[in-house]
Amino acid sequence: MKTLNQIRAPGNSQDAARIFAECDFPYLTGTSLKMADLSTADDSGTGSGIEVDVDKVSEGEWSELVDDFDDANIYQTWPYGAVRWGEKNLSHLTLKRGGDVLGIAQLRLVRPRHVRVGVAYLRWGPLCQRRGTELDPEVVSSIAKALREEYVSRRGLYLEILPNAFSGSARAQIFQSAFAQYNHKSGISAEEYRTLVLDLLPALDDLRKQLDKKWRNQLNAAERNDLSITGGDTTEDYRRFCRLYAQMWQRKRFHTAVNIGEFERIQERLPKTQRMRILICEHAGQPVAGLVCSAMGESAIYLLGATNDVGMKVKASYLQQWAMIRSLKEMGVRYYDLGGIDPVANPGVHHFKRGLSGVDVSHIDSFNACDSPFSTALVKTGQIVRRGFRGLRQRISRPQLAEATRPGSMACAGSKGD
C-alpha cells in the first residue's frame, strides 16, 4: 500500500479518470467519537456530552432515523443513495447526546483504492431538525465540526455540502454561521438550485385565489373536461407513469439527465413512509398525464411530470397539480417545492410553475473543506473536465429546448450537482 507522500496529484483528465475508477479503499468504518476528541471543538460547551457514530447503522435503522426529522428529504434516504451512487460508496454519520439522535447525514464517497484521496459529498443535508422542534443552532454547529473531523481530517477527503436551506431564511443564517470555518464558494456543484416554493398553510380556497388568473382559468377549464385522477405509491403506479413518460420522450426526443429506471428501483426499496406519491390523470379511461412527488418531513418536492398530446389539449397538468396540492395539505405538509426552475433554458416549464404563485428562492452556496492538496487537485481536474462536457451537452441540446419545454408538458426536478 502506498503512503500519502507516494501519491502524486492527478495531472490531467486521464489521471483523474484513473483515480476515480478505483472505489474500494477501506476507510475507517464503524467508528465512534466523543465530541471532546474533535480537533475543531471550541470552548463554548456546544459539544459537551455529544457522541458521533460513523457507519454503525443498518438500512432499516437509517430509515427510522430519517422519519424523525422535519427536514427529511428523498436525497438523504438510503435507497436513493444506494441506487444512485452505489451502496459501497455511502457513509452515514449520526450525532447523539445521551442516546438521543440530534442530527444525521448520508454522504456519497468517491475515492480510489488504498490512498487518502477523494471526495465526500453531502446532498440536501445534514438533517438537524427533529420533528416538532425548532432548528437548534448548537446541533448544526456540532454536526458541522463532526463532518469536518471525520471526512476531512481523518480521511483526507475533499468535503462538499449542499445544505437544504434557502437564501435569506433563518435556516440559512443558522447554517452559514455553523459552517463558518468552511469555504463558502462554488465547488464541485457550481450550478445554483433555484426553485419556486409554495406555502401550503393557508386554507385551500385562499391558495386557489392566490393562483395566477390565467393559471386558475386553465384549472377551471380542466375541471370541465371529464378528467379523473388516481393516486398511489406502488411500483405498478410508478410504472404507469413511466409509460407516459416514455411516450412523451419518444415524441419529443428532448435531452434529459433523468433516469426513470433508477427512480423505479428507488421506489421499490423505499419504506412505506418514504415512498414517492404518483398521480395519474385519465381522460375517457386512458392515462393522459402523470406526476411524481416526494413528501417527507414538513416539505414535498415535485420530481417528475409527463403529459401526452391529449393531456395537453384537456389541460390535465393543471388539474393534477391542483390535486397534488390538495393531497399534500391533507397529509399535513407545509411546503411544496416545485422542483427547480430555469427561465432561460426551460421558459415554458417556468411559466407553468410560476402560475402557482410560489416564492422564487435559491439554495445558499455549498460549503466545502479540504486539508489534502491531492484531493483538492483531483477536484480541480474533475471540474475542468466537467465544464467541457457540460458545454458540449448544451450545444447539442439547445435546438431541442423549444419543443421540450412547452408549458405543462414535462418537468423533472431535484437539486443540481448530483
N, C-alpha and C positions, 0 to 999 in steps of 0.2 A: 504494500500500500504506500502511495506517495504521501509525503508530508506537504503542508501548505506551501512551504518555500520551494518545493519542487514543481509546483503547478504554475504555469505561465498563463497570463490573461489571454483571452481569445483575440487574435489579431485581425480576423476577417470573418465574413459570414460563414465560411466553411468550418472554421474553428468553433464558432458559436453553435452551428448545427450539430457538430460532433459532440460537444459537451452536453447540449440539451437532449441528445438522443439517449444518453445513459441516465436512467432514472431510478436506480435502486440502492443508492447509498444508505447504509443502515445508521441513520441519525439516532440520537438518544430517543427512546420511546418509553412510555410508562413512567416518566419522571414525576417527582413531587417536590415542590419547593415551598419554603416559607417566605413570606414577603420580606422578612428581615434579611434574607440571603440575597435579595436583588441588589445589584450594584447601583441601580438608579434610584433606590429608595431615598427619600429625604427625611427630615426630622419633624415633619408635620404631624406624624402619627396616623397618616392616612392608611398605611399598610398594616397597622397593628392587628395581629391575630388573623391575617389573611393568608390562605394557602393556595397554591397553584398546582393543578394536576394537568399533565400533558399526555394525551393518547392513552387514557385509562378507562374510557367508556366504550360500550358496545353501541351498535346502531340503534337498538331499541331504547337504550338509556338516553342516547343523544336526542332522539325524537321526543321523549318525555320532557327533557330539559327545554327544548325549543318551544314546546307548547306553553311553558310557564312565562314567556316573555311577550310583552305588548309590542316590542319592536321586531318580532319574529318575521321572517320572510323566506320565500322559497329558496333563495340562493344560499341560505345557511342550513338547509336540510341535508341530511346525509345522502339520501337518494340523488338529489341534484348534483352534489359533488362527486359521488361515485360514478354516475353515468357520464357526466360532462367532462370530468377530469381524470377519472380512474381512481379506484378505491385505494390503491397503494400510494397514491400521491396526496392523500388527505392527512391533515393533522388537526387534532381537537384539543383546545385549551379550555379549562374551567377554572373560575375564580371562586373561592369559598371562604366563608368565615363561620366558624363554629358548626360546620356541617351543612350550612345553608349556601346554596349556589347563588352568587351575586351577578356573575357575568360569564358568557361563553363566546367562543369564536371558532369557526371552522375555516381552515386555510388550505389553499392549494400549494403544494410544494413542487417546484421544478428544479431538479438538481441532478448532477452527474453522480456517477458511482465512485465511492472511495475518496472524495475530496470535499472540503468545506467550502463549496462554491454553489451558488444557485439563487433561487427566488422563492420567497414566501408571499403569497398573495391572498389578501382577505377582502372578500367582496360583500358589501352591504352588512358589515359588522364592525366591531363586536356587538353582540346583543347584551344590553346592560339595564334594560327597564323591565323589571318584574311586573307581572300582571297586577293591575290595580294600584300601582305605585307611581310616584314621580321619578324622573331620571335623577339619580344621585351623582353629583359631580365627583365625589370621592371614589365611587366604584369605577367610573370611567377613567379617572387618573390611575387607579391601581391596575386596571387591565392594560392600560397603555404601557405601563412600566413592565408588566409581566410579559407582554408580547415582545417588547424590545429585548428583554433579557434572554428569553428562550430562543428566538429566531435570529436575532442579530448577534448578540454576544456569544451565546453557546454554540449556535450552528453556523455562524459566519455567512448568513444569507442576506440578500437584499430584501427588505420587508416593505411591501406596499399595501396600504389600507385604503379602501374606498368606503368610507362611512356612509350610512344611510341617514344623511342629515342635509337639510336644505338651507341655502344661504339666507342669512338674516333671521333665522329662527333661534329660539332659546336653546334648542337642542344643538344647533350648530355651534353656538358660542361655548357651550359646555365641552363639546368635542375639541374645538380648536384650542381651548385652554388646557385641556387634559393632555393633548398631543403636542404641546408647545415645543418639546425637545426634538420633535421630528421635523423634517423638511416639509414645508407646505408649498409644494410646487408640482407641476406635472411630471409624472414619471412614466411608467410603462403605459398606463391608461391615460393618454393625453386628451382623449375626446371627452367633452363635457356631457353629463347626463342632464338634459333639460326636458321637463315634462309639464303636464297640467294636473293639478290635484284638486279633487272635488271634496269639500267638507260635507259629509252626509248627516250632520247633526240636525239641521233644520227639518221641519215637517215635510212630507213628500209633496204636498201641494205647493209649499214655498219653493222647493227645489225645482218643480216644474215651472213656476213663474220666473225663476232665475234663468231658465234656458234662453238662448238667443231666439229672437222672434221667428226667424226663418227656420231654425232647427225645430222649434216647437210646432211650426206649421207642418213640417215634414213628418213629425211624430203623429200629429193629428191625422194626416193622410194615411200613414201606415196603419193606424188603428181601424181604418175603414176598409182595409184591403184583405180582409178574411185571412189573417195570419194567425198562426198558433205557435206557441213556444213551449218546448220541453227542456227540462234540465236534469243533470245527473253528474256523477263523478266516477263512473265505472270506466274500465278500459274500453268497453264497447262504445260508450258515449264519446270517448275521445277519438276512436277510430271513425265514427260517423263524421266528426269534424274533419278528420284528416282527408276523407274522401272529397269533401267540399273544397278543402284547401288545394288538393291535388288537381281538381278540375279547374280551379282558378289559375293555378300556376301553368297548367297546360295551355290555357287560353292566352295568358299574358306573357309568359316566359320572362318574368322580371328577375333581377338579381336579388338573392336573399341569403343571409348568413344563417337563417333559422333552419335547424334540423328537426323536423316534426317527429321523426322517428325517435330521437333522443327524448323528447318530451313524453312520448308514449312509454318508454322504458322507465322514466322517472315516475310517471303516474302509477305504473304497476307496483313500484316499490314504496311509494309514499303511504304512511299510515292514514287511516280514515280521516283523522282530524286535520291532515295537511294536504289532502288531495285537491287538485285543481277542479274548479267548477266549470262545467261545459253547458252552454245553452245552444240549442238548435232551433232555428226558426223555419217553419214549414208553410208552404202555400199549396193548396189543393192536394195535400197529403205528401208533398215532395219537399225535401230539405232545400232551402234556398240561401241560408246564411248560418254562420256559426260563430261562437265566441268562446274563448278560453280565458279564465281569470283565476288568480291565486289569491285567496283570502286567509291571512294568518295574523294573529295578534289583533291590533286595532286598525290594520290597514289591508287594502287589497290592491292588486296590480293587474291591469289588463295586459295579457300576454300575447294572445293570437286572435286574429279575426279573419273571416273569409266570407265572400259573397259572390254568388254566380249572377249571370245576366238577369234571370228572373227576379232574384233578390234585389238587384239594383232598381228594377222597374217598380217593384212594390214597396221599396224603401224599408226593407227588412232590417237593415243595420240600425236604423233609428229605434225601432221597436225593441230589438234585443238589447241595445244598450240601456234603454229605459227599464227593461225587465231586470237587467243585472243590478241597476241601482236600487230598485225595489227589493230585490233579494238580499243585497248586502245590508240594507237598512234593517231588514227583518233579522239578520244574523247579528246585529249589533256592531257592525264595522263602522268606524268613524271616518276614515279617509279612503278615497278611491283614486289611486294613481293611474292615469290614463295611458301609461306605458311608453312615454317618450315622444318627443316631437322634434321635427327638423323642418322649419318653414321653408328652407331653401331647397333641400333635396326631396322633401315629401310635402309639397304645399297642399295637395288635396286632402291627405290624412290630417294635416294640421288644421285645416279649415273645418273638417268634420268634428274633430275633438274640441276645438275652441268653442263650438256651439253649445257645449255642455256647461260653459261658464265656470270652469275650474280656474284656479290660480296658477299663473305661469311662474314656475320655480326651477331652480337648478341646484344640483348637488354641490356641496363645497368641494374644494380641491382635495386631491388624495394626500395622504401622509406617507412619507417614505423615510427609511433609515437604513444605513449600511455602514459597517466598520471595515469591510473587506474590500480592498482595491480590485481584487479579482472578480468578485460578484458584481461590483459596480461596472467594471469593464465589460463583463458579459451582458449586462442590461443595456449599456450604451450601444454595443454592437447590434443587439437584437432590435433596438429602436430604429437604427438606420435601415436595417433590412425590412422592418415592418412598414416604415414610411414609404419605402419603394414599392412594396406590394400594394399598399393602400392607394397610392397614386395611380398605379396600373389598373386596379379594380375600378376606381372611379371613372377613368377614361373609358373603360369597356362598358360600364353600366349606365353611363349618362344618357345615351339615346333611349333607354327603356323607361326612364323616370316618368315621362308624361303619361304613358298608358298605365303604369303600375301604381300610380298614386292618386287615382280618381277618388273623390270624397266617398268615404264609407265602403270602398271596395276591398281594402285589406289593411291590416295593421299587425305589427309584431313588436313586442316590447322587450323590456329587460334593460338593465343598465349596460352601457358600452364598456369595452375594455375587458371582455371575458377571457 
